[in-house]
Amino acid sequence: MPDKPIACCVAGGGPAGMMLGVLLARAGVEVLVLEKHADFLRDFRGDTIHPSTLELLHELGWLDDFLRLPHQEVRELTALIGETPVTISDFTHLPTRCRFIAFMPQWDFLNFLARRGAAFPTFHPRMQCAVSELIEESGRVVGVRAHGDDGPLEVRADLVVAADGRDSTVRRSAALPVVDLGAPMDVLWFRISRRADEEAPALGRIEAGRIFIALNRGEHWQCGFVIPKGHADDVRARGLEAFRADVARLLPVDENRLAEIASWDDVKLLTVKVDRLERWWRPGLLCIGDAAHAMSPVGGVGINLAIQDAVATANLLAAPLRERRVMPEDLARVQQRRQFPTRATQAMQLAIQQRVIRPVLGAVGPLRPPPVARLLNAIPFLRRIPARLVGLGFRPEHVRTR
């Protein structure tokens, strides 16, 4: 780790933090990435690699090596609404090299980026090092205090980037004002083993009062059970047997595999929130990814947006960081660049939450597909629109650094 002030310190080694660190190091910027966990081997909820991210890997010349890693490719997003199958998105017409979403454990993606970063002498990752607070002087952020496996440390940097997620310690320390946009649901997250020849009829099952997601992770199904906001205790009060029975109806598996949900410890609660900072920066500090804007799981686009933030940040700040002259107006340009896609994506998610998810979770009796779903089934060409919004986003970024 550098023993003098560095150009950039990134708090958080998730997709945004690792991608930013690697791109800055590739551009010759001295960058330190601090990750609070000892490794990346933990249960992530976002294991989707979107076509726009795959395109970035192609631009970097890394795509072929990346696709050699075990993954599943999804070219259409489908759902079973009531008893009606609906194809929502068709990625096969996107103007990208890879016309699919790749499902891959996020630790494999992060380890891949870490290995690529190791090729650059200015890339300094440090694991098991949690940022606790900012260091400020004369109204400017000049570094962070952290605690590593060998004790406390201080890092001085021209720029601190908060990429430490929706519960960002750095954002909280900076006291940046947050706009809470609300969410009508939470998600119970768990896994069930999968047979090699087994396929789910759809990625999602939507019934009156229930929304269920089953993602093929190779050896297991990663399952998301969507429930009304704040109702996790009600689900637990009904008992584990009742929960298993609900799962069995939505994902037909034998009793032995249902028994893998052995206790409520096997079911993790994802508390959904949608928010964004009014201002993403202060002098010496920039927030990106979920630290700047927590996204709904609708569309699974949070990772995509975070990585796009990282690419835009590297494009706009690599030169100022190399010259050690990052100014507030440089940080403002990052927010200006990424604010529209963030707001547009959240507006889309909020519309789906209010017009689809909330009514479904409150519904009783047989459920029919809404008009927009019937339209997508009737006119396949229209499936290209949600595919573009999910697969590429409102403003896909491209690597401009060298």
C-alpha positions as CSV (number, residue, x, y, z in Angstrom):
1,M,0.0,0.0,0.0
2,P,1.4,3.5,-0.8
3,D,2.9,5.2,2.2
4,K,2.3,8.8,1.0
5,P,-0.8,10.7,-0.2
6,I,-2.2,9.1,-3.3
7,A,-4.4,10.4,-6.1
8,C,-7.5,8.3,-5.4
9,C,-8.9,6.2,-2.6
10,V,-11.9,4.1,-3.4
11,A,-14.1,2.9,-0.5
12,G,-15.7,-0.4,-1.4
13,G,-14.6,-3.3,-3.6
14,G,-17.9,-4.1,-5.3
15,P,-18.6,-3.8,-9.0
16,A,-18.4,0.0,-9.1
17,G,-15.3,0.3,-6.9
18,M,-13.3,-2.5,-8.6
19,M,-14.2,-1.3,-12.1
20,L,-13.2,2.3,-11.2
21,G,-10.0,1.2,-9.6
22,V,-8.9,-0.9,-12.5
23,L,-9.8,1.7,-15.1
24,L,-7.9,4.5,-13.2
25,A,-4.9,2.3,-12.7
26,R,-5.0,1.3,-16.4
27,A,-4.8,5.1,-17.1
28,G,-1.8,5.5,-14.9
29,V,-3.5,6.9,-11.8
30,E,-2.3,5.8,-8.3
31,V,-5.4,4.2,-6.8
32,L,-6.1,2.4,-3.5
33,V,-9.3,0.2,-3.2
34,L,-10.4,-0.6,0.4
35,E,-12.7,-3.5,0.8
36,K,-14.0,-4.4,4.3
37,H,-14.4,-8.2,3.7
38,A,-11.5,-10.6,3.6
39,D,-12.5,-11.9,0.1
40,F,-15.3,-11.7,-2.4
41,L,-16.8,-15.2,-1.4
42,R,-20.1,-14.1,0.0
43,D,-23.8,-14.3,-1.0
44,F,-24.4,-11.5,-3.4
45,R,-27.9,-10.7,-4.6
46,G,-26.8,-9.1,-7.9
47,D,-25.1,-11.7,-10.1
48,T,-26.2,-10.3,-13.5
49,I,-23.7,-9.1,-16.1
50,H,-25.6,-7.0,-18.6
51,P,-24.8,-6.6,-22.3
52,S,-23.5,-3.1,-21.7
53,T,-21.0,-4.4,-19.2
54,L,-20.0,-7.2,-21.6
55,E,-19.5,-4.6,-24.3
56,L,-17.1,-2.7,-21.9
57,L,-15.1,-5.9,-21.4
58,H,-14.9,-6.3,-25.2
59,E,-13.6,-2.7,-25.5
60,L,-11.0,-3.5,-22.9
61,G,-10.0,-6.7,-24.8
62,W,-11.0,-8.9,-21.9
63,L,-14.3,-10.4,-23.1
64,D,-13.1,-13.8,-24.4
65,D,-11.2,-14.6,-21.2
66,F,-14.2,-13.5,-19.1
67,L,-16.7,-15.7,-21.0
68,R,-14.5,-18.7,-20.3
69,L,-15.6,-18.4,-16.7
70,P,-18.7,-20.6,-15.8
71,H,-21.9,-18.6,-16.5
72,Q,-25.4,-18.9,-17.9
73,E,-26.7,-16.9,-20.8
74,V,-30.2,-15.5,-20.9
75,R,-31.5,-14.1,-24.2
76,E,-35.0,-13.5,-23.2
77,L,-36.7,-12.5,-19.9
78,T,-39.9,-14.4,-19.4
79,A,-42.6,-14.5,-16.7
80,L,-45.6,-16.6,-15.9
81,I,-48.4,-14.2,-15.0
82,G,-51.3,-16.2,-13.5
83,E,-51.4,-19.1,-16.0
84,T,-50.1,-17.0,-19.0
85,P,-46.5,-17.1,-20.1
86,V,-45.2,-13.7,-21.2
87,T,-41.9,-12.8,-22.9
88,I,-41.0,-9.4,-21.6
89,S,-37.6,-8.7,-23.2
90,D,-35.7,-10.0,-26.2
91,F,-32.0,-9.1,-26.1
92,T,-31.1,-10.8,-29.4
93,H,-31.4,-7.6,-31.4
94,L,-29.2,-5.3,-29.3
95,P,-26.4,-3.5,-31.1
96,T,-23.8,-5.2,-28.9
97,R,-21.3,-8.0,-29.3
98,C,-23.1,-10.1,-26.6
99,R,-26.8,-10.1,-27.0
100,F,-27.6,-11.8,-23.7
101,I,-27.4,-11.3,-19.9
102,A,-24.7,-13.4,-18.3
103,F,-25.5,-14.9,-14.9
104,M,-22.3,-15.4,-12.9
105,P,-21.5,-15.4,-9.2
106,Q,-20.4,-11.8,-8.4
107,W,-17.3,-13.1,-6.6
108,D,-16.1,-14.5,-10.0
109,F,-16.6,-11.1,-11.7
110,L,-14.8,-9.2,-8.9
111,N,-11.9,-11.7,-8.8
112,F,-11.6,-11.3,-12.6
113,L,-11.4,-7.5,-12.2
114,A,-8.9,-7.9,-9.4
115,R,-6.7,-10.1,-11.5
116,R,-6.8,-7.6,-14.4
117,G,-6.0,-4.8,-12.0
118,A,-2.9,-6.7,-10.7
119,A,-1.3,-6.1,-14.1
120,F,-1.1,-2.3,-13.4
121,P,1.6,-1.1,-10.9
122,T,-0.6,1.8,-9.7
123,F,-3.5,-0.5,-8.6
124,H,-3.5,-1.2,-4.9
125,P,-6.4,-3.3,-3.5
126,R,-6.5,-3.9,0.2
127,M,-8.9,-6.5,1.6
128,Q,-10.3,-6.6,5.2
129,C,-10.0,-2.9,5.5
130,A,-13.2,-1.0,6.5
131,V,-13.5,2.7,6.1
132,S,-14.9,4.3,9.3
133,E,-14.9,8.0,8.7
134,L,-13.7,10.9,6.5
135,I,-10.7,13.1,7.2
136,E,-11.6,16.8,6.5
137,E,-9.5,19.9,6.5
138,S,-10.8,23.4,5.8
139,G,-14.0,22.1,4.4
140,R,-12.4,19.6,2.1
141,V,-12.2,15.8,2.3
142,V,-8.5,14.9,2.3
143,G,-8.7,11.2,3.1
144,V,-10.2,8.4,5.2
145,R,-9.7,6.6,8.5
146,A,-10.1,2.9,8.3
147,H,-9.5,-0.3,10.3
148,G,-7.6,-3.1,8.7
149,D,-6.6,-6.6,9.9
150,D,-3.5,-5.1,11.4
151,G,-5.1,-2.1,13.1
152,P,-6.2,1.4,12.4
153,L,-4.8,3.4,9.5
154,E,-5.2,6.8,7.8
155,V,-5.1,7.3,4.0
156,R,-4.6,10.7,2.5
157,A,-5.9,11.1,-1.0
158,D,-6.7,13.9,-3.5
159,L,-10.0,12.2,-4.1
160,V,-12.1,9.8,-2.0
161,V,-14.7,7.8,-4.0
162,A,-17.6,6.3,-2.0
163,A,-18.5,3.0,-3.7
164,D,-19.5,1.2,-0.5
165,G,-23.1,0.5,-1.3
166,R,-26.6,1.5,-0.3
167,D,-25.6,1.5,3.4
168,S,-22.5,3.6,2.7
169,T,-20.5,4.6,5.7
170,V,-18.8,7.3,3.7
171,R,-22.0,8.8,2.5
172,R,-23.3,8.9,6.1
173,S,-20.0,10.5,7.3
174,A,-20.3,13.1,4.6
175,A,-23.8,14.0,5.7
176,L,-25.0,14.4,2.1
177,P,-28.8,14.9,1.8
178,V,-30.7,11.9,0.5
179,V,-34.1,11.8,-1.3
180,D,-36.1,8.7,-0.3
181,L,-38.3,7.6,-3.2
182,G,-39.9,4.6,-1.4
183,A,-40.6,1.0,-2.3
184,P,-43.7,-1.2,-1.7
185,M,-41.9,-4.5,-1.2
186,D,-39.0,-6.4,0.4
187,V,-37.5,-9.7,-0.9
188,L,-36.8,-12.9,0.9
189,W,-33.7,-14.4,-0.7
190,F,-32.6,-18.1,-0.5
191,R,-31.3,-20.9,-2.6
192,I,-32.4,-24.5,-3.5
193,S,-30.2,-27.0,-5.2
194,R,-30.8,-27.6,-8.9
195,R,-30.6,-30.8,-11.0
196,A,-28.5,-30.5,-14.1
197,D,-31.4,-31.2,-16.5
198,E,-33.9,-28.9,-14.7
199,E,-35.3,-25.7,-16.1
200,A,-37.7,-23.3,-14.7
201,P,-40.7,-22.4,-16.9
202,A,-40.0,-18.7,-16.4
203,L,-37.6,-16.4,-14.6
204,G,-40.5,-15.0,-12.7
205,R,-43.9,-16.2,-11.4
206,I,-46.5,-13.6,-10.7
207,E,-49.7,-14.6,-8.9
208,A,-52.2,-12.6,-6.9
209,G,-50.4,-11.6,-3.7
210,R,-47.1,-13.2,-4.8
211,I,-44.1,-12.6,-7.0
212,F,-41.4,-15.2,-7.2
213,I,-38.0,-15.1,-9.0
214,A,-35.9,-18.2,-9.8
215,L,-32.5,-17.6,-11.3
216,N,-30.4,-20.5,-12.7
217,R,-27.0,-20.4,-10.9
218,G,-25.9,-23.8,-12.3
219,E,-25.8,-26.0,-9.2
220,H,-28.7,-24.2,-7.4
221,W,-31.7,-21.9,-7.9
222,Q,-31.2,-18.4,-6.5
223,C,-34.8,-17.6,-5.4
224,G,-36.4,-14.3,-4.5
225,F,-39.8,-14.2,-2.8
226,V,-41.2,-10.7,-3.1
227,I,-43.4,-9.7,-0.1
228,P,-45.2,-6.4,0.8
229,K,-42.9,-3.9,2.5
230,G,-42.5,-4.7,6.2
231,H,-44.3,-8.0,6.2
232,A,-41.3,-10.3,6.8
233,D,-42.4,-10.9,10.4
234,D,-45.9,-11.9,9.2
235,V,-44.3,-14.5,6.8
236,R,-42.2,-15.9,9.6
237,A,-45.2,-16.1,12.0
238,R,-47.0,-18.4,9.5
239,G,-44.2,-20.8,10.0
240,L,-41.5,-22.5,7.9
241,E,-43.7,-25.3,6.7
242,A,-46.2,-22.8,5.2
243,F,-43.3,-20.9,3.6
244,R,-42.0,-24.1,2.1
245,A,-45.4,-25.0,0.8
246,D,-45.6,-21.6,-1.0
247,V,-42.2,-22.2,-2.5
248,A,-43.2,-25.7,-3.7
249,R,-46.2,-24.3,-5.6
250,L,-44.1,-21.7,-7.3
251,L,-41.0,-23.8,-8.0
252,P,-42.0,-27.4,-8.1
253,V,-39.2,-29.4,-6.4
254,D,-39.2,-32.5,-4.3
255,E,-39.5,-32.4,-0.5
256,N,-35.8,-33.3,0.0
257,R,-34.8,-30.1,-1.6
258,L,-37.4,-28.0,0.2
259,A,-35.8,-29.3,3.4
260,E,-32.7,-27.3,2.4
261,I,-34.6,-24.4,3.8
262,A,-33.9,-25.8,7.3
263,S,-34.5,-22.6,9.3
264,W,-35.1,-18.9,8.9
265,D,-31.4,-18.5,8.9
266,D,-31.4,-19.8,5.4
267,V,-33.7,-17.1,4.3
268,K,-32.2,-13.6,4.0
269,L,-34.2,-10.4,4.0
270,L,-33.4,-7.8,1.4
271,T,-34.9,-4.6,2.6
272,V,-35.7,-2.8,-0.7
273,K,-35.2,1.0,-0.9
274,V,-34.9,3.4,-3.7
275,D,-33.1,6.7,-3.0
276,R,-30.6,9.1,-4.4
277,L,-28.4,11.9,-3.3
278,E,-29.3,15.5,-4.1
279,R,-25.6,16.1,-4.7
280,W,-23.1,13.3,-5.2
281,W,-20.0,15.2,-4.2
282,R,-18.2,17.5,-1.9
283,P,-14.7,18.9,-2.4
284,G,-12.4,15.9,-2.3
285,L,-15.3,13.4,-2.3
286,L,-17.5,11.7,-4.9
287,C,-20.2,9.1,-4.4
288,I,-21.1,6.6,-7.2
289,G,-23.2,3.4,-7.6
290,D,-25.5,2.5,-4.8
291,A,-23.8,5.0,-2.5
292,A,-25.2,7.7,-4.8
293,H,-28.4,6.0,-5.7
294,A,-29.9,2.9,-4.3
295,M,-31.9,1.1,-6.9
296,S,-35.0,-1.2,-6.8
297,P,-34.3,-4.8,-7.8
298,V,-36.8,-4.3,-10.7
299,G,-35.0,-5.2,-13.9
300,G,-31.8,-6.1,-12.0
301,V,-30.2,-3.0,-13.3
302,G,-28.4,-1.7,-10.2
303,I,-25.1,-3.3,-11.0
304,N,-25.3,-2.1,-14.6
305,L,-25.9,1.5,-13.4
306,A,-23.0,1.3,-10.9
307,I,-20.5,0.0,-13.5
308,Q,-21.6,2.7,-15.9
309,D,-21.0,5.3,-13.1
310,A,-17.5,3.9,-12.7
311,V,-16.7,4.1,-16.4
312,A,-18.0,7.7,-16.6
313,T,-16.0,8.6,-13.5
314,A,-12.8,7.2,-15.0
315,N,-13.4,8.9,-18.3
316,L,-13.9,12.3,-16.7
317,L,-11.4,12.2,-13.9
318,A,-8.4,10.1,-15.1
319,A,-6.6,13.2,-16.5
320,P,-7.2,15.5,-13.5
321,L,-6.2,12.7,-11.1
322,R,-3.0,12.0,-13.0
323,E,-2.1,15.7,-12.8
324,R,-3.2,15.8,-9.1
325,R,-5.6,18.7,-9.7
326,V,-9.1,17.5,-9.2
327,M,-11.5,20.4,-8.8
328,P,-15.1,20.5,-7.6
329,E,-16.3,21.3,-11.1
330,D,-14.7,18.0,-12.2
331,L,-16.8,16.1,-9.7
332,A,-19.9,18.0,-10.7
333,R,-19.4,16.9,-14.3
334,V,-19.6,13.2,-13.2
335,Q,-23.0,13.9,-11.6
336,Q,-24.2,15.9,-14.6
337,R,-23.2,13.0,-16.8
338,R,-24.9,10.2,-14.8
339,Q,-27.8,12.1,-13.2
340,F,-30.2,11.6,-16.2
341,P,-29.8,7.8,-16.6
342,T,-30.1,7.5,-12.8
343,R,-33.4,9.5,-12.6
344,A,-34.8,8.0,-15.7
345,T,-34.1,4.4,-14.5
346,Q,-35.6,5.1,-11.1
347,A,-38.6,6.7,-12.7
348,M,-39.1,3.5,-14.7
349,Q,-38.7,1.4,-11.6
350,L,-41.1,3.5,-9.5
351,A,-43.7,3.2,-12.3
352,I,-43.4,-0.6,-12.3
353,Q,-43.5,-0.7,-8.5
354,Q,-46.7,1.4,-8.4
355,R,-48.6,0.0,-11.4
356,V,-47.5,-3.6,-11.3
357,I,-45.9,-4.8,-8.1
358,R,-48.1,-3.0,-5.5
359,P,-51.4,-4.0,-7.2
360,V,-50.2,-7.6,-7.6
361,L,-49.1,-7.9,-3.9
362,G,-52.5,-6.6,-2.9
363,A,-54.5,-8.7,-5.3
364,V,-56.8,-11.7,-4.6
365,G,-58.3,-14.2,-6.9
366,P,-57.2,-15.1,-10.5
367,L,-54.6,-12.8,-12.0
368,R,-54.6,-11.8,-15.7
369,P,-51.6,-10.2,-17.5
370,P,-51.9,-6.4,-17.6
371,P,-52.4,-4.7,-21.0
372,V,-48.7,-4.0,-21.5
373,A,-47.9,-7.7,-21.0
374,R,-50.5,-8.8,-23.5
375,L,-49.1,-6.3,-25.9
376,L,-45.6,-7.7,-25.6
377,N,-47.0,-11.1,-26.2
378,A,-48.9,-10.0,-29.3
379,I,-46.2,-7.8,-30.9
380,P,-42.7,-9.4,-30.5
381,F,-41.0,-6.3,-31.9
382,L,-42.0,-4.4,-28.8
383,R,-39.9,-6.7,-26.6
384,R,-36.8,-4.8,-27.9
385,I,-37.7,-1.7,-25.9
386,P,-37.5,-3.2,-22.4
387,A,-34.5,-5.2,-23.6
388,R,-32.7,-2.0,-24.5
389,L,-33.6,-0.3,-21.2
390,V,-32.5,-3.3,-19.1
391,G,-29.6,-4.4,-21.2
392,L,-28.0,-1.1,-22.1
393,G,-29.7,1.5,-19.9
394,F,-30.6,5.1,-20.8
395,R,-27.0,6.2,-21.3
396,P,-24.5,3.4,-21.9
397,E,-20.9,4.4,-21.3
398,H,-17.8,3.5,-23.3
399,V,-14.2,3.2,-22.2
400,R,-12.4,6.5,-23.2
401,T,-9.3,6.1,-20.9
402,R,-6.0,4.7,-22.2
